[in-house]
Each structure stands twice: as structure tokens, then as C-alpha cells.
Amino acid sequence: MVSTDTVDVLIAGAGPVGLTAAVELRRRGIGCRVVDRLPERLPYAKAVGIQPRTLEIWDRMGLVRAALEAAVPMLGQLTYVNGAERPRIELALPPEVPYGFAALPQYETERFLDEFLARFGSRIERGTELVGFAQDADGVTSRLVTASGAQEEVRSRYLVGCDGAHSAVRKGLGLGFEGGAFPEEYMLGDVELDWDMPHGYGVRSMHLDADGAVDDVLVCIPLPGHGRYRISSMVPPELRTAARAESGDGVAHGLDGGAGPSLSHLQDVLDRLAPRPATASVLRWSSVFRISHRIVDRYADGRVFVAGDAAHIHPPTGAQGMNTGIQDAYNLAWKLALAIQGGARPELLASYDAERRPVGVEVVGRTVRHAAEGVQADPDDPGTVMLREAQLLIGYRGSPLVGPPEEGGDGDGPRAGDRAPDCGGLTGHIAAHPLRLYDLLRDRGHVLLLYAGGDGEPGGTGADDFPALAATARDVSLGRVATCVVLPDAAPAGAGDTMTLPVYRDRRGEFARQYAARGRTAFLVRPDGYLSARLQPPTAGELASRLALVFQA
């Protein structure tokens, strides 16, 4: 047994979730090791849907460009029932949302996250498996087996399990993982199709029996490459794997290790259900899978955490799984960084379970309903359904880290716990081009946005006390909060010129509209892009009390 030096965080699993956690920790100066039992990245297009909210997170982390250059847009879905075309679904979002829907093979997502992690001098330790761990009041001692077969003992302050549906971390903690599995089995194939369907649209073609039940289905998701799609359908009898689908823990999930479908199996489905003649070729990968739905009874136990498929699995409807896991990792990583740096309240890490488990419960329940009844059966209006599928409606009202639920301003602006929306048209004193709000938030931790507005305020802008508010934020957080001032376009010329804080003018009034800001208002934005507080009007005492929910005085 070889012992190593203590590391801040040990991450088990190098998929998109584990790599997101690692990148965010390293960006914040935290030491971590990432181990994965696989000897190399799997070349499979498993999770392929990238939600707009995930792109916003990657923007905040400074790596979204790599994703945008590698992905293809998802513009909508074409639906056919018994050969008849149904109304087209357009994946349209409000103009202030900075990113649309995208498709990208999972191995490409892992590639650019891995490359970004390498900028910080970190690498994935391939062929290294976590085989056990024990925690105490001061840390976690983990046992690893390396690619050479050597055993290694690692001491870390925290352990994060991002090791998938059969997570060794989850099992080691003894967490409950309740749920079930659908009886149907499906097959996947990554192929090229020669049809002339519109570019950027997924295709869902179903056959209904005499009772109106779906007895055959074909789903095609576009991928980068000429005519490339990931197609899925019900599995033919000769490929059914139910007899061997139970895993070692008695739970069936995900891809099966048995024989995958051949090109002829996939072509048979296309011949039956494709809305236009199509020939499949260049089979890169195929598999048989079952749909399970499970969630852990808690996301953390002491110094050990689970995220992604280790915490929740659910139907692939709406491409929610990987994206939910990425948000798990991002929510946890900034909190771990603050705790390790010594600036966090002891209760901060407990908020990970309090905030993310309700999200996991909702996603599991919704995707199960949609898998059984279809997204079109959702009772909400189409605009709300679209925003929810884009994961733009996730919020943390009622979280122990935000203000009381009644806190908020006039109108429909975001409140404490809500996602901080983007907006454009912000201008500074030097840059000749307008900026987006997310430009000001990128690559930062907490940001205090101070909006000055309202006639009759001191100085015409109500900004006289902003330096004092910024000082309060700096003092309580020990310098971990950045401050920006936003002036309304109607503010007098020269307003804010003497201020030592960064000042931006809301030239198009988008900030005021998106945030329903009327009069002096302070918005405290967390590292993960959610509001910790909305104070109208702000006072130093109120601001300090909100900051004290996160920072250790």
C-alpha cells in the first residue's frame, strides 16, 4: 500500500459531471485529483443534448466557446404519427436568453472539458478505480487500485462521487436509491442517414395500435457531421436483454453490455417508420438499453458527496440527465472551494443537498411522466414547458442561502433564489461596443450589482452610498465579492464619473426590464448565476446579513 500526500478533493469519475467539478475547483485554486476506472474515454454518443442553462454555466466558467464550435444547433422536432405529420415543435426561447439548444456527443463534451482542465496542470488518472473509503471528522481516506494493479491510499478533505449509475461512492455511503425501471428495452445507433430532412431538427416517428398505444417508435437526434444522427427505437426480440439486465446491485440501468444492434436492425426500423426514404450507413456505435428512474435519499453524508448519475437517473426524455448532473457539480464545486479556503459558514456545504435534491426529484418525476405520456401532455403553456426543458426555471427560493421568500421588488423581476437573467446594451467608459451582463459575471465569484435609479435620489442617481455598500460586501466576504454599478440610461451625463467602482450604463433599458429594477436596488449574484439577495432599497446591514448566510464572519 502506497500513501500519497493529502489532496483537497478526490473526484471519482471523469465524465462531464466529474470534469465540471474538477475544472471549477481548479479555476478557484483548489487542488483535486480525478480518477476514472476506464482506461480511455469511451467513443460513444450517449448523452448528446446540451441545454441552454448548461451553456450559460460554461460561459461563466470561461469555456463555452469550445462547446459552441463543436456542437450543432437543435432547432426543433418533427413529429409523425402513423405516417402523418403533426405540428412542428420549434425550440424557441425569449431573445434575452443568450444560448439556444445544442447537440454534441458526450465524448466531445468530455474532450473539451479535459483539455480545459489540463490548462491548470491537472489530468485524469485513467485506469484507476476507487475500491473503498472511510471518513472521519477531518477528512476521507480512500483506497485506489491503479492501472498497474498497485494499491494506493489517498487522504482528501472531501470526496465527490461522479461515478455513474453503479456508483461505488453511493454504495460505500449506503445511500438509498429508490425507483424502478420501465419494462421496455430500446436500442441506440450512431449512423449517417442520406435523407433530406431539414437540418437541425430531431425526428420522432411513432406508430399507434388500434387502442392508441405506441407500439413502435423511432427517434433521430442530429449530431455534428454530414447526415449524422443518433437514432433510437424499440429493440427487436432477438436483442432483448431482460434476462441479463440486472446489475450487481440488483438495479437495472442504462446501456447493456450485450450485443448491440447491427446496421440491418436499424435499417429495419427506418424502413418502417422514417417519414422519408432513408438509408443508414457508417455505424459508429450501437447498444441496447433500459430506462430506469431512481434518486438517492440524500446527496451528501459528512465529507462525501454524490452528483450526476450517482445521485439520480431518469428517462432520456428532454435530455435532462447530463445537464442536471453538470449543475450538481457546479453548485457543489464553488461551495467546496469556499469551504476549503476558509471563507464559508459551516452550514454552506449542507445547502448542496437542500438545493439540488429537490431539483433531482422534480426532474426524475417529470421525465418519467413525459416518457409515459409525451411532453405534449404537460399541462403548462408551451412557453413555460420550453423554459423548463431548457433548465432555465430551476431556482432555489427557500434555500438556506437566500433571503426570505417574500423578498423581491416590484413587478415580475427575479427574486432571491432565482436565476439571474442576461441582458444586453451595457456600455462602459472605455469599451466602444456594448456588453452583456454575463460579460460582467464571467470568470468571477459573487458579484454585487448596484442599480442606481429614480428621480429625486441624492445626486440624481441614488448612488451616493454605493461605495459604502461595496465596502460592506468586501469586508464581510474578505474580498470575495466583486461590485459593479449599473446606471439607468436617463442618468445625467457624468453621473458615476467620480466613482471608483466599475460603472456601466443601461443604454437600452434591458437591465431595468429584466430585473424589474425601480429605484436603488442591490442584486447579489452567486458564482453559479443565481440571486442570493435582492435588496430594494439596499442598506449595509441588510447586505451584511445576506452575505453572512454564505460567508464566515
Secondary structure, DSSP 8 states (H G I E B T S, - for coil): -EE---EEEEEE--SHHHHHHHHHHHHTT--EEEEESSSS------S-EE-HHHHHHHHHHT-HHHHHHH-EE--EEEEEETTEE---EE----TT-----EE--HHHHHHHHHHHHHTTT--EEET-EEEEEEE-SS-EEEEEE-TTS-EEEEEEEEEEE---TT-HHHHHHT--EEEEEEEEEEEEEEEEE-----TTEEEEEEEE-TTS-EEEEEEEEE-SSTTEEEEEEE--GGG--GGG---TTS---EE-SS----HHHHHHHHHHH-SS---EEEEEEEEEEEEEEEEES-SEETTEEE-GGGTEE---TTS-HHHHHHHHHHHHHHHHHHHHHT-B-TTTTTHHHHHHHHHHHHHHHHHHHHHHH-GGG-SS-HHHHHHHHTT-S---TT-TTS--TT---STT---TTSB------EE-SS-SS-B-HHHHHTT-SEEEEEE---TTSGGGTT-TTHHHHHHHHHHHHTS-EEEEEEEETTS-TTTTTT-SS-EEEETTSHHHHHTT--SSEEEEE-TTSBEEEEESS--HHHHHHHHTTTB--
